[in-house]
């Protein structure tokens, strides 16, 4: 009968029953059951989460609000700092630009002082000067003034014999051209124009050859 109990009806060996006592190594199997005793972790020490998707923890609403408010305050402070830095930069650039302009103007004025001194001497000596010497002195002063202004970037516009350019010239009057090839050319300059470093300061007032009477 012992062999019949071990062998099943199909002739297979039946699995042995699980022992309930001590194992061969002396360990108590019942002592390894973790569900036998209560957990040593305190419930109030564990983090509390609201229900999340797929079991993932979700941040509490109050904590999320405090975090977003803190981030918003940091962004506001950063924006104020950037605005202050840009305002300081704008003021510094404007101040440096004004200083550069003042220094450039001071340099031009210093170069014109010699011309001003010549004009003062010329005005004091007019009583004893002849007309020829006076005219020659005025020419010298004018040349010196033109030289200094040209060095500063001033360019004189005297377009006699050149094609009329309405962007640089102002037609005051017209006359019939001596030949068709001179049509729309400047015949005379009544008042010279000036450009300063490529920028038109004053157009030249001119007389223009025109067959139709229009510049």
C-alpha positions in Angstrom: 0.0 0.0 0.0 2.9 2.4 0.6 4.0 2.1 -3.0 0.4 2.6 -4.2 0.1 5.9 -2.3 3.3 7.2 -3.8 2.4 6.2 -7.4 -0.7 7.7 -8.9 -3.2 6.1 -11.1 -1.3 7.0 -14.2 1.9 5.7 -12.8 3.4 9.2 -12.1 5.2 10.1 -9.0 3.0 12.4 -6.8 4.7 15.5 -5.4 5.6 15.2 -1.7 3.6 17.2 0.8 5.1 20.5 2.0 6.6 20.1 5.5 5.2 22.2 8.2 7.9 21.8 10.7 11.6 22.8 10.6 13.5 22.5 7.3 16.6 20.4 7.0 18.8 23.4 7.8 16.8 24.0 11.0 15.0 27.2 9.8 11.4 27.7 10.9 9.3 28.1 7.7 6.5 29.8 9.6 8.9 32.6 10.8 9.6 33.7 7.2 6.0 34.7 6.5 6.1 38.5 6.2 2.3 38.8 6.4 2.2 37.2 9.8 3.2 40.3 11.7 2.3 44.0 11.4 4.6 46.4 9.4 7.2 48.3 11.3 6.7 51.5 9.1 4.5 54.3 10.6 1.7 55.4 8.4 2.1 59.1 9.3 5.7 59.0 8.2 4.9 58.1 4.6 4.2 60.7 1.9 0.6 61.3 1.0 -0.2 61.5 -2.7 -3.5 62.1 -4.5 -4.5 59.5 -7.1 -2.3 59.6 -10.2 -2.3 58.0 -13.6 -1.0 54.5 -13.6 -0.2 54.6 -9.9 2.3 57.5 -10.3 2.4 60.1 -7.5 0.7 63.5 -8.1 1.8 66.7 -6.5 -0.6 68.2 -4.0 -2.5 71.3 -5.2 -1.2 73.5 -2.4 2.4 72.6 -3.0 2.0 73.2 -6.8 0.5 76.6 -6.1 3.4 77.6 -3.8 6.0 76.3 -6.4 4.4 78.2 -9.2 4.2 81.4 -7.1 7.9 81.1 -6.3 8.8 80.6 -9.9 6.6 83.6 -10.9 8.3 85.8 -8.4 11.8 84.8 -9.7 10.7 85.7 -13.2 9.4 89.1 -12.1 12.7 89.9 -10.3 14.7 88.8 -13.3 12.6 91.0 -15.6 13.0 94.0 -13.3 16.8 93.4 -13.3 17.0 93.2 -17.1 14.9 96.3 -17.5 17.1 98.3 -15.1 20.3 97.0 -16.9 18.9 98.0 -20.3 17.9 101.4 -19.0 21.4 102.0 -17.7 22.9 100.8 -21.0 20.7 103.1 -23.0 21.7 106.1 -20.8 25.4 105.2 -21.0 25.3 104.9 -24.8 23.4 108.3 -25.1 26.0 109.9 -22.8 28.9 108.5 -24.7 27.4 109.6 -28.0 26.9 113.1 -26.7 30.5 113.2 -25.5 31.8 112.1 -28.9 29.7 114.8 -30.6 31.0 117.5 -28.2 34.6 116.5 -28.8 34.2 116.5 -32.5 32.6 119.9 -32.4 35.3 121.2 -30.1 38.0 120.0 -32.6 36.3 121.8 -35.5 36.0 125.0 -33.5 39.7 124.9 -32.5 40.7 124.6 -36.1 38.4 127.6 -37.0 40.0 129.8 -34.4 42.9 130.7 -36.7 40.4 131.8 -39.3 38.6 133.9 -36.8 41.8 135.6 -35.7 42.6 136.4 -39.3 39.2 138.0 -39.7 39.7 140.0 -36.6 43.0 141.4 -37.8 41.5 142.1 -41.2 38.7 144.1 -39.7 41.1 146.2 -37.7 43.4 147.0 -40.6 40.8 148.0 -43.2 41.5 151.7 -42.6 45.0 151.6 -44.0 44.6 148.8 -46.6 44.1 149.3 -50.3 41.2 147.6 -52.1 43.6 145.2 -53.8 45.3 144.2 -50.6 42.0 143.9 -48.8 40.6 141.7 -51.6 43.7 139.5 -51.4 43.5 139.2 -47.7 39.8 138.2 -47.9 40.7 135.5 -50.5 43.4 134.1 -48.2 40.9 133.9 -45.3 38.3 132.3 -47.5 40.8 129.6 -48.7 41.8 128.8 -45.1 38.2 128.5 -44.1 37.3 126.3 -47.1 40.3 124.1 -46.3 39.3 123.6 -42.7 35.7 122.9 -43.6 36.7 120.4 -46.3 38.9 118.6 -43.8 35.9 118.3 -41.5 33.8 116.7 -44.3 32.1 119.7 -45.9 31.8 119.5 -49.7 30.8 122.5 -51.9 28.3 122.0 -54.7 28.8 124.2 -57.8 27.3 122.2 -60.7 27.8 124.6 -63.6 27.9 122.6 -66.9 26.6 119.5 -65.2 23.2 117.8 -65.8 20.5 119.1 -63.6 19.9 116.8 -60.6 16.7 117.7 -58.6 18.0 115.8 -55.6 21.0 118.1 -55.3 20.0 121.3 -57.2 17.1 123.7 -56.9 16.1 125.3 -60.2 15.5 129.0 -59.8 15.1 129.9 -63.5 15.5 128.5 -67.0 16.9 129.8 -70.3 16.9 128.4 -73.8 20.0 126.2 -74.4 22.6 127.3 -77.0 22.6 123.8 -78.4 20.3 120.7 -78.0 23.2 118.9 -76.3 23.1 121.4 -73.4 19.4 120.8 -72.7 18.7 120.3 -68.9 22.2 121.3 -68.0 23.1 123.9 -65.3 23.9 127.2 -66.9 24.8 129.2 -63.7 24.9 128.9 -59.9 23.3 131.6 -57.9 24.0 130.0 -54.5 26.4 127.1 -53.9 25.1 124.0 -52.2 26.8 121.9 -49.6 27.1 118.2 -48.5 28.5 117.2 -45.2 30.0 113.7 -45.3 27.7 112.7 -48.1 24.5 114.2 -46.6 22.9 117.1 -48.4 22.9 120.2 -46.2 21.7 122.7 -48.7 20.9 122.3 -52.4 22.6 124.5 -54.9 20.3 127.2 -56.4 20.9 127.2 -60.1 19.8 128.3 -63.5 19.0 125.5 -66.0 19.1 125.3 -69.8 15.6 124.1 -71.0 14.0 124.1 -74.4 10.5 123.7 -72.9 11.1 126.3 -70.1 11.0 123.6 -67.4 13.9 122.1 -65.5 
